Amino acid sequence: MAKQRVHLFIKGKVQGVFFRQAMKVTAKKNHATGWVRNLKDGRVEAIIEGEDLDVSNVVEWCHAGPANARVEDVEIRNEKFKGEFAKFEVLY
């Protein structure tokens, strides 16, 4: 299967609603690696790597997020797969 890497910027009510922790759980369920962090401008940024279908599942989840989130926009930048992550982490 093909592998992919995406760099995401998620905009909306995505901080203070357990978005990062829920994304970590979703990424682990889908065997995706990478990281997620809050940005000072209120967005959430993430890099996700893995099999095409697994990464697509996580990206699809990001359009809704956890129950209390209100996602307005998900900017998706496709990047060259690097295979540089061993797991999915929440960065602080």
All heavy atoms as an XYZ file, in Angstrom:
742
protein
N       0.836     -1.199      0.000
C       0.000      0.000      0.000
C       0.869      1.247      0.000
O       1.961      1.257      0.525
C      -0.872      0.039      1.248
C      -2.095     -0.796      1.176
S      -3.205     -0.258      2.503
C      -4.601     -1.203      2.060
N       0.316      2.302     -0.561
C       1.035      3.578     -0.625
C       0.984      4.280      0.722
O       0.018      4.157      1.473
C       0.423      4.448     -1.704
N       2.030      5.016      0.989
C       2.100      5.777      2.233
C       1.982      7.252      1.899
O       2.316      7.679      0.795
C       3.410      5.491      2.953
C       3.538      4.038      3.356
C       4.568      3.882      4.438
C       4.741      2.421      4.798
N       3.989      2.033      5.955
N       1.491      8.019      2.872
C       1.373      9.448      2.641
C       1.677     10.234      3.909
O       1.718      9.684      5.011
C      -0.007      9.815      2.099
C      -1.156      9.683      3.080
C      -2.434     10.300      2.537
O      -2.415     11.388      1.981
N      -3.545      9.601      2.703
N       1.891     11.522      3.717
C       2.165     12.461      4.806
C       1.350     13.712      4.522
O       1.361     14.219      3.395
C       3.649     12.798      4.842
C       4.032     13.875      5.856
C       5.512     14.203      5.687
N       5.927     15.285      6.533
C       6.771     15.167      7.560
N       7.283     13.986      7.858
N       7.121     16.213      8.272
N       0.616     14.171      5.534
C      -0.136     15.414      5.402
C       0.209     16.341      6.561
O       0.484     15.904      7.674
C      -1.666     15.194      5.346
C      -2.062     14.462      4.084
C      -2.171     14.481      6.571
N       0.204     17.628      6.249
C       0.429     18.684      7.239
C      -0.893     19.442      7.327
O      -1.368     19.980      6.333
C       1.554     19.596      6.744
C       2.097     20.499      7.790
N       3.328     21.082      7.666
C       1.605     20.943      8.973
C       3.563     21.832      8.723
N       2.520     21.774      9.529
N      -1.501     19.445      8.513
C      -2.832     20.017      8.687
C      -2.819     21.261      9.565
O      -2.041     21.346     10.518
C      -3.764     19.001      9.361
C      -3.924     17.635      8.718
C      -4.806     16.757      9.593
C      -4.507     17.762      7.332
N      -3.719     22.172      9.250
C      -4.000     23.329     10.095
C      -5.515     23.363     10.280
O      -6.252     23.527      9.311
C      -3.497     24.622      9.447
C      -2.001     24.667      9.330
C      -1.361     24.198      8.189
C      -1.224     25.166     10.365
C       0.016     24.223      8.080
C       0.161     25.197     10.274
C       0.782     24.724      9.130
N      -5.971     23.165     11.514
C      -7.399     23.062     11.804
C      -7.839     24.329     12.517
O      -7.274     24.703     13.548
C      -7.697     21.811     12.658
C      -7.221     20.550     11.902
C      -9.182     21.704     12.954
C      -6.216     19.756     12.638
N      -8.872     24.971     11.959
C      -9.347     26.258     12.468
C     -10.753     26.112     13.033
O     -11.556     25.345     12.512
C      -9.356     27.275     11.312
C      -9.804     28.659     11.679
C      -9.759     29.549     10.453
C     -10.382     30.891     10.736
N     -10.450     31.716      9.528
N     -11.051     26.856     14.085
C     -12.373     26.851     14.705
C     -12.227     26.796     16.211
O     -11.204     27.202     16.768
N     -13.234     26.275     16.878
C     -13.161     26.069     18.334
C     -12.505     24.707     18.534
O     -13.170     23.686     18.676
C     -14.549     26.107     18.959
C     -14.530     25.951     20.470
C     -15.942     25.887     21.039
C     -15.865     25.489     22.506
N     -17.167     25.083     23.020
N     -11.171     24.717     18.502
C     -10.424     23.458     18.526
C      -9.411     23.394     19.672
O      -8.697     22.404     19.809
C      -9.724     23.182     17.177
C     -10.758     22.902     16.095
C      -8.829     24.336     16.762
N      -9.361     24.434     20.483
C      -8.494     24.408     21.657
C      -9.372     24.412     22.898
O     -10.413     25.045     22.932
C      -7.525     25.590     21.655
C      -6.480     25.484     20.561
C      -5.381     26.532     20.675
O      -5.250     27.219     21.672
N      -4.579     26.634     19.622
N      -8.944     23.677     23.923
C      -9.716     23.589     25.153
C     -10.891     22.631     25.071
O     -11.777     22.646     25.915
N     -10.902     21.781     24.035
C     -11.997     20.817     23.848
C     -11.450     19.386     23.698
O     -12.118     18.521     23.156
C     -12.887     21.190     22.629
C     -13.626     22.496     22.881
C     -12.074     21.271     21.349
N     -10.235     19.174     24.165
C      -9.566     17.862     24.094
C      -9.328     17.392     22.666
O      -9.283     16.194     22.395
C     -10.334     16.798     24.898
C     -10.409     17.119     26.359
C     -11.543     17.691     26.906
C      -9.323     16.876     27.183
C     -11.614     18.015     28.244
C      -9.379     17.193     28.534
C     -10.516     17.758     29.064
N      -9.162     18.345     21.742
C      -8.943     18.002     20.334
C      -7.664     17.186     20.169
O      -7.664     16.142     19.505
C      -8.866     19.272     19.479
C      -9.036     19.018     18.003
C     -10.261     19.231     17.394
C      -7.983     18.558     17.220
C     -10.430     18.990     16.039
C      -8.151     18.311     15.872
C      -9.374     18.531     15.279
N      -6.571     17.656     20.759
C      -5.286     16.978     20.575
C      -5.297     15.558     21.136
O      -4.828     14.630     20.473
C      -4.146     17.789     21.206
C      -3.887     19.114     20.483
C      -2.881     19.966     21.217
N      -3.392     20.249     22.564
C      -2.623     20.585     23.596
N      -1.318     20.675     23.467
N      -3.159     20.847     24.762
N      -5.834     15.381     22.330
C      -5.879     14.040     22.927
C      -6.779     13.101     22.116
O      -6.435     11.937     21.903
C      -6.351     14.111     24.386
C      -5.323     14.698     25.323
C      -4.027     13.887     25.381
O      -4.021     12.672     25.211
N      -2.914     14.559     25.598
N      -7.923     13.618     21.677
C      -8.833     12.791     20.875
C      -8.198     12.442     19.529
O      -8.383     11.333     19.016
C     -10.162     13.522     20.675
N      -7.434     13.376     18.969
C      -6.754     13.102     17.702
C      -5.682     12.028     17.897
O      -5.504     11.167     17.031
C      -6.126     14.371     17.142
C      -5.537     14.191     15.772
S      -5.003     15.774     15.135
C      -4.516     15.289     13.496
N      -5.009     12.051     19.026
C      -4.002     11.028     19.317
C      -4.649      9.641     19.366
O      -4.129      8.682     18.789
C      -3.303     11.326     20.643
C      -2.244     10.322     21.015
C      -1.550     10.698     22.316
C      -0.502      9.681     22.700
N       0.200     10.045     23.942
N      -5.794      9.543     20.020
C      -6.521      8.271     20.096
C      -6.924      7.817     18.694
O      -6.762      6.641     18.333
C      -7.761      8.407     21.018
C      -8.655      7.180     20.913
C      -7.324      8.647     22.456
N      -7.443      8.739     17.889
C      -7.871      8.427     16.518
C      -6.682      7.981     15.667
O      -6.782      7.010     14.915
C      -8.563      9.650     15.887
O      -9.687      9.997     16.690
C      -9.020      9.359     14.465
N      -5.563      8.680     15.795
C      -4.366      8.321     15.033
C      -3.869      6.928     15.425
O      -3.527      6.118     14.557
C      -3.271      9.367     15.251
N      -3.850      6.651     16.730
C      -3.398      5.330     17.192
C      -4.303      4.222     16.662
O      -3.825      3.174     16.227
C      -3.357      5.287     18.721
C      -2.142      5.947     19.306
C      -2.128      5.756     20.807
C      -0.730      5.937     21.351
N      -0.630      5.567     22.760
N      -5.626      4.442     16.690
C      -6.574      3.449     16.173
C      -6.321      3.158     14.699
O      -6.582      2.062     14.221
C      -8.010      3.943     16.335
C      -8.563      3.815     17.726
C     -10.007      4.293     17.755
C     -10.565      4.303     19.149
N     -11.906      4.904     19.205
N      -5.840      4.181     13.988
C      -5.602      4.051     12.549
C      -4.133      3.791     12.204
O      -3.748      3.895     11.035
C      -6.108      5.307     11.831
C      -7.613      5.339     11.759
O      -8.199      4.681     10.904
N      -8.252      6.051     12.656
N      -3.329      3.475     13.214
C      -1.912      3.142     13.005
C      -1.155      4.261     12.293
O      -0.240      3.987     11.504
C      -1.772      1.824     12.241
C      -2.615      0.730     12.802
N      -2.332      0.115     14.007
C      -3.763      0.176     12.357
C      -3.264     -0.788     14.259
N      -4.154     -0.778     13.282
N      -1.549      5.513     12.550
C      -0.866      6.667     11.963
C       0.143      7.220     12.967
O      -0.026      7.083     14.178
C      -1.880      7.751     11.590
N       1.188      7.827     12.449
C       2.217      8.425     13.295
C       2.299      9.919     13.009
O       1.742     10.413     12.034
C       3.590      7.771     13.045
O       3.962      7.987     11.677
C       3.563      6.281     13.347
N       3.020     10.643     13.895
C       3.199     12.075     13.709
C       3.018     12.826     15.004
O       3.322     12.316     16.081
N       2.478     14.035     14.906
C       2.264     14.860     16.095
C       1.147     15.868     15.873
O       0.749     16.137     14.741
C       3.552     15.570     16.516
C       4.228     16.390     15.445
C       5.309     16.006     14.688
C       3.897     17.711     14.999
N       5.654     17.000     13.811
C       4.807     18.067     13.983
C       2.915     18.628     15.355
C       4.770     19.294     13.325
C       2.873     19.873     14.696
C       3.792     20.184     13.702
N       0.677     16.441     17.002
C      -0.346     17.485     16.978
C      -0.005     18.494     18.066
O       0.527     18.125     19.114
C      -1.776     16.902     17.177
C      -1.915     16.177     18.502
C      -2.835     17.975     17.007
N      -0.275     19.768     17.792
C      -0.012     20.815     18.791
C      -0.952     22.001     18.583
O      -1.497     22.204     17.489
C       1.429     21.288     18.720
C       1.771     22.050     17.443
C       3.195     22.512     17.431
N       3.542     23.091     16.133
C       4.778     23.374     15.770
N       5.783     23.132     16.579
N       5.004     23.894     14.584
N      -1.118     22.780     19.650
C      -1.873     24.026     19.571
C      -0.962     25.123     19.033
O       0.236     25.138     19.328
C      -2.373     24.453     20.956
C      -3.557     23.651     21.431
O      -4.249     23.012     20.644
N      -3.799     23.671     22.725
N      -1.542     26.049     18.290
C      -0.824     27.237     17.835
C      -1.336     28.453     18.599
O      -2.484     28.472     19.053
C      -1.023     27.435     16.326
C      -0.433     26.341     15.422
C      -0.794     26.615     13.970
C       1.082     26.272     15.591
N      -0.510     29.470     18.696
C      -0.881     30.682     19.442
C      -2.072     31.408     18.823
O      -2.772     32.138     19.508
C       0.320     31.621     19.559
C       1.386     31.071     20.481
C       2.553     32.015     20.626
C       3.580     31.390     21.555
N       4.763     32.222     21.729
N      -2.310     31.212     17.531
C      -3.420     31.904     16.862
C      -4.760     31.171     17.027
O      -5.760     31.554     16.432
C      -3.111     32.138     15.385
C      -2.985     30.851     14.568
O      -3.258     29.750     15.109
O      -2.615     30.949     13.393
N      -4.782     30.096     17.839
C      -6.033     29.388     18.107
C      -6.265     28.161     17.251
O      -7.204     27.400     17.482
N      -5.417     27.949     16.253
C      -5.555     26.760     15.412
C      -4.819     25.578     16.034
O      -4.040     25.739     16.965
C      -4.960     27.013     14.016
C      -5.694     28.053     13.203
C      -5.040     28.258     11.849
N      -3.651     28.715     12.028
C      -2.729     28.692     11.064
N      -3.020     28.233      9.860
N      -1.496     29.128     11.297
N      -5.068     24.400     15.487
C      -4.326     23.194     15.835
C      -3.550     22.791     14.584
O      -4.084     22.829     13.476
C      -5.275     22.057     16.290
C      -4.546     20.729     16.349
C      -5.886     22.384     17.642
N      -2.279     22.424     14.774
C      -1.422     21.986     13.669
C      -1.062     20.527     13.892
O      -0.841     20.107     15.031
C      -0.149     22.832     13.647
C       0.852     22.409     12.590
C       2.158     23.181     12.653
O       2.472     23.753     13.720
O       2.867     23.196     11.640
N      -0.988     19.760     12.815
C      -0.623     18.348     12.939
C       0.107     17.876     11.692
O      -0.127     18.381     10.594
C      -1.865     17.495     13.151
N       0.977     16.904     11.889
C       1.583     16.165     10.777
C       1.239     14.705     11.012
O       1.420     14.180     12.110
C       3.108     16.369     10.698
C       3.413     17.806     10.279
C       3.725     15.372      9.709
C       4.885     18.112     10.111
N       0.705     14.069      9.967
C       0.272     12.675     10.070
C       0.928     11.885      8.943
O       0.911     12.323      7.787
C      -1.258     12.554      9.942
C      -1.965     13.497     10.904
C      -1.709     11.120     10.174
C      -3.411     13.716     10.563
N       1.473     10.727      9.297
C       2.050      9.832      8.308
C       1.480      8.431      8.477
O       1.112      8.044      9.586
C       3.577      9.746      8.457
C       4.309     10.961      7.981
C       5.805     10.713      7.850
O       6.357      9.817      8.530
O       6.416     11.420      7.042
N       1.426      7.700      7.380
C       0.977      6.318      7.439
C       0.446      5.845      6.105
O       0.656      6.495      5.077
N      -0.237      4.705      6.138
C      -0.874      4.171      4.928
C      -1.963      5.146      4.472
O      -2.606      5.804      5.294
C      -1.503      2.806      5.214
C      -0.529      1.743      5.683
C       0.402      1.256      4.582
O       0.102      1.460      3.398
O       1.437      0.655      4.926
N      -2.185      5.209      3.164
C      -3.163      6.144      2.596
C      -4.508      6.128      3.322
O      -5.005      7.171      3.731
C      -3.414      5.846      1.109
C      -2.308      6.372      0.208
O      -1.555      7.261      0.638
O      -2.218      5.896     -0.936
N      -5.088      4.950      3.474
C      -6.411      4.834      4.087
C      -6.395      5.285      5.545
O      -7.302      5.989      6.000
C      -6.937      3.406      3.980
C      -8.331      3.166      4.571
C      -9.374      4.044      3.874
C      -8.706      1.711      4.458
N      -5.350      4.919      6.276
C      -5.239      5.294      7.688
C      -5.149      6.806      7.853
O      -5.836      7.397      8.689
C      -4.020      4.622      8.328
C      -4.136      3.101      8.343
O      -5.268      2.592      8.378
O      -3.086      2.437      8.329
N      -4.307      7.436      7.049
C      -4.161      8.896      7.116
C      -5.477      9.567      6.704
O      -5.921     10.514      7.346
C      -2.976      9.374      6.247
C      -2.943     10.902      6.154
C      -1.662      8.850      6.819
N      -6.106      9.060      5.669
C      -7.386      9.624      5.217
C      -8.450      9.540      6.310
O      -9.243     10.469      6.479
C      -7.880      8.897      3.966
O      -7.008      9.153      2.890
N      -8.471      8.437      7.064
C      -9.426      8.296      8.164
C      -9.202      9.359      9.236
O     -10.160      9.931      9.766
C      -9.327      6.905      8.797
C      -9.901      5.826      7.922
O     -10.691      6.081      7.026
N      -9.481      4.601      8.167
N      -7.944      9.637      9.570
C      -7.639     10.656     10.582
C      -8.009     12.042     10.061
O      -8.607     12.845     10.780
C      -6.156     10.600     11.013
C      -5.859     11.678     12.054
C      -5.802      9.224     11.563
N      -7.691     12.325      8.812
C      -8.035     13.625      8.219
C      -9.550     13.820      8.207
O     -10.055     14.892      8.547
C      -7.440     13.765      6.796
C      -7.981     15.010      6.097
C      -5.918     13.798      6.856
N     -10.280     12.777      7.850
C     -11.745     12.852      7.850
C     -12.261     13.167      9.252
O     -13.158     13.994      9.427
C     -12.330     11.535      7.347
C     -13.835     11.555      7.215
C     -14.374     10.245      6.665
O     -13.731      9.654      5.779
O     -15.448      9.822      7.136
N     -11.690     12.515     10.268
C     -12.083     12.768     11.658
C     -11.834     14.233     12.021
O     -12.637     14.844     12.733
C     -11.307     11.846     12.604
C     -11.580     12.129     14.035
C     -12.581     11.589     14.798
C     -10.894     13.046     14.889
N     -12.546     12.119     16.075
C     -11.517     13.021     16.141
C      -9.809     13.897     14.695
C     -11.094     13.810     17.213
C      -9.377     14.680     15.754
C     -10.020     14.630     16.994
N     -10.746     14.818     11.531
C     -10.383     16.210     11.849
C     -11.443     17.212     11.390
O     -11.541     18.299     11.953
C      -9.040     16.577     11.232
S      -7.639     15.807     12.053
N     -12.225     16.871     10.388
C     -13.262     17.785      9.903
C     -14.403     17.953     10.916
O     -15.162     18.917     10.832
C     -13.812     17.320      8.554
C     -12.886     17.637      7.423
N     -11.841     16.815      7.067
C     -12.834     18.695      6.587
C     -11.201     17.365      6.044
N     -11.780     18.502      5.737
N     -14.511     17.036     11.873
C     -15.533     17.140     12.926
C     -14.881     17.292     14.294
O     -15.304     18.108     15.101
C     -16.430     15.911     12.915
N     -13.844     16.503     14.552
C     -13.163     16.548     15.846
C     -14.012     15.944     16.949
O     -15.016     15.292     16.695
N     -13.592     16.176     18.209
C     -14.348     15.643     19.344
C     -15.670     16.394     19.535
O     -15.903     17.431     18.892
C     -13.408     15.853     20.530
C     -12.537     16.990     20.126
C     -12.391     16.891     18.631
N     -16.499     15.895     20.434
C     -17.871     16.403     20.621
C     -17.975     17.917     20.809
O     -18.851     18.544     20.230
C     -18.518     15.692     21.803
N     -17.101     18.530     21.600
C     -17.234     19.967     21.890
C     -16.526     20.877     20.894
O     -16.602     22.092     21.009
C     -16.728     20.262     23.308
C     -17.636     19.648     24.352
O     -18.843     19.565     24.169
N     -17.050     19.195     25.448
N     -15.861     20.309     19.922
C     -15.158     21.107     18.910
C     -16.134     21.644     17.863
O     -17.186     21.047     17.619
C     -14.076     20.277     18.236
N     -15.761     22.757     17.271
C     -16.505     23.334     16.137
C     -15.485     23.665     15.059
O     -14.902     24.738     15.062
C     -17.273     24.603     16.545
C     -18.350     24.392     17.595
C     -19.514     23.557     17.072
N     -20.457     23.224     18.122
C     -20.470     22.075     18.784
N     -19.575     21.153     18.521
N     -21.367     21.831     19.719
N     -15.256     22.712     14.164
C     -14.239     22.885     13.123
C     -14.814     23.735     11.999
O     -15.862     23.436     11.445
C     -13.766     21.514     12.587
C     -12.768     21.693     11.453
C     -13.170     20.691     13.713
N     -14.108     24.829     11.681
C     -14.518     25.725     10.596
C     -13.801     25.404      9.287
O     -14.363     25.548      8.210
C     -14.224     27.181     10.981
C     -15.044     27.682     12.157
C     -14.580     29.052     12.634
O     -13.777     29.709     11.931
O     -15.014     29.455     13.722
N     -12.524     24.984      9.403
C     -11.732     24.742      8.196
C     -10.576     23.810      8.519
O     -10.014     23.880      9.606
C     -11.184     26.066      7.642
C     -10.439     25.882      6.331
O     -11.040     25.335      5.384
O      -9.255     26.260      6.257
N     -10.241     22.951      7.568
C      -9.060     22.096      7.678
C      -8.220     22.335      6.432
O      -8.619     21.992      5.323
C      -9.427     20.597      7.786
C      -8.158     19.743      7.870
C     -10.330     20.344      8.986
N      -7.070     22.980      6.624
C      -6.129     23.203      5.525
C      -5.223     21.977      5.450
O      -4.608     21.593      6.447
C      -5.300     24.458      5.791
C      -4.289     24.762      4.717
C      -3.411     25.959      5.044
O      -3.829     26.822      5.829
O      -2.287     25.998      4.514
N      -5.168     21.370      4.271
C      -4.409     20.128      4.086
C      -3.276     20.379      3.093
O      -3.523     20.789      1.958
C      -5.313     19.003      3.549
C      -6.500     18.783      4.480
C      -4.512     17.721      3.354
C      -7.593     17.915      3.882
N      -2.060     20.136      3.553
C      -0.891     20.246      2.679
C      -0.279     18.849      2.539
O       0.162     18.276      3.526
C       0.147     21.197      3.271
C      -0.344     22.609      3.432
C       0.718     23.480      4.037
N       0.187     24.808      4.327
C       0.835     25.732      5.011
N       2.049     25.492      5.497
N       0.284     26.920      5.229
N      -0.291     18.327      1.327
C       0.336     17.027      1.090
C       1.839     17.221      1.007
O       2.317     18.142      0.350
C      -0.195     16.407     -0.201
C      -1.645     16.018     -0.054
O      -1.986     15.224      0.805
N      -2.506     16.579     -0.881
N       2.568     16.362      1.696
C       4.021     16.434      1.711
C       4.590     15.073      1.343
O       3.871     14.074      1.329
C       4.523     16.867      3.096
C       4.042     18.255      3.501
C       4.574     18.703      4.857
O       5.178     17.887      5.582
O       4.379     19.891      5.193
N       5.889     15.038      1.095
C       6.559     13.782      0.763
C       6.677     12.932      2.022
O       7.115     13.411      3.068
C       7.941     14.064      0.186
C       8.648     12.821     -0.290
C       9.987     13.136     -0.902
C      10.634     11.831     -1.345
N      12.025     11.998     -1.693
N       6.282     11.666      1.917
C       6.367     10.745      3.045
C       7.823     10.593      3.463
O       8.703     10.387      2.634
C       5.786      9.377      2.666
C       5.854      8.371      3.779
C       4.893      8.363      4.769
C       6.888      7.454      3.843
C       4.943      7.444      5.810
C       6.954      6.530      4.873
C       5.975      6.532      5.862
N       8.075     10.710      4.780
C       9.441     10.596      5.296
C       9.627      9.409      6.232
O      10.737      8.953      6.434
C       9.827     11.875      6.051
C       9.875     13.106      5.179
C      10.266     14.320      5.990
C      10.248     15.572      5.129
N      10.556     16.772      5.924
N       8.551      8.919      6.836
C       8.660      7.805      7.760
C       9.495      8.124      8.986
O      10.193      7.270      9.510
N       9.419      9.374      9.445
C      10.303      9.814     10.528
C       9.735      9.628     11.934
O      10.434      9.870     12.914
C      10.693     11.278     10.327
C       9.542     12.256     10.449
C       9.976     13.704     10.219
O      10.953     14.137     10.839
O       9.308     14.376      9.412
N       8.492      9.182     12.066
C       7.878      9.074     13.385
C       7.653      7.616     13.794
O       7.234      6.807     12.979
C       6.529      9.809     13.428
C       6.613     11.230     12.945
C       6.014     11.612     11.758
C       7.299     12.189     13.683
C       6.088     12.918     11.304
C       7.386     13.500     13.238
C       6.780     13.869     12.042
N       7.892      7.342     15.063
C       7.666      5.985     15.588
C       6.268      5.859     16.187
O       5.726      4.766     16.293
C       8.702      5.655     16.663
N       5.661      6.993     16.564
C       4.328      6.995     17.187
C       3.672      8.343     16.929
O       4.233      9.192     16.255
C       4.444      6.722     18.689
C       5.273      7.742     19.442
C       5.425      7.366     20.893
C       6.308      8.399     21.600
N       6.450      8.108     23.022
N       2.475      8.514     17.477
C       1.773      9.795     17.383
C       1.829     10.473     18.733
O       1.493      9.855     19.760
C       0.310      9.591     16.945
C      -0.335     10.879     16.506
C      -0.274     11.279     15.191
C      -0.967     11.708     17.428
C      -0.839     12.484     14.775
C      -1.537     12.900     17.028
C      -1.465     13.284     15.691
N       2.263     11.730     18.767
C       2.469     12.446     20.009
C       1.704     13.762     20.050
O       1.489     14.387     19.023
C       3.946     12.780     20.210
C       4.872     11.603     20.291
C       6.290     12.055     20.506
O       6.667     12.216     21.682
O       7.004     12.280     19.516
N       1.347     14.169     21.263
C       0.820     15.507     21.504
C       2.001     16.359     21.954
O       2.674     16.032     22.925
C      -0.269     15.499     22.604
C      -0.731     16.916     22.923
C      -1.450     14.640     22.180
N       2.262     17.433     21.227
C       3.345     18.343     21.582
C       2.798     19.489     22.414
O       1.703     19.981     22.150
C       4.034     18.900     20.326
C       4.604     17.870     19.362
C       5.295     18.585     18.200
C       5.579     16.933     20.042
N       3.561     19.907     23.417
C       3.147     21.003     24.293
C       4.073     22.180     24.153
O       5.187     22.060     23.752
C       3.120     20.546     25.748
C       2.096     19.453     25.985
C       2.459     18.112     25.936
C       0.768     19.783     26.210
C       1.521     17.119     26.152
C      -0.180     18.780     26.411
C       0.200     17.462     26.385
O      -0.733     16.486     26.578
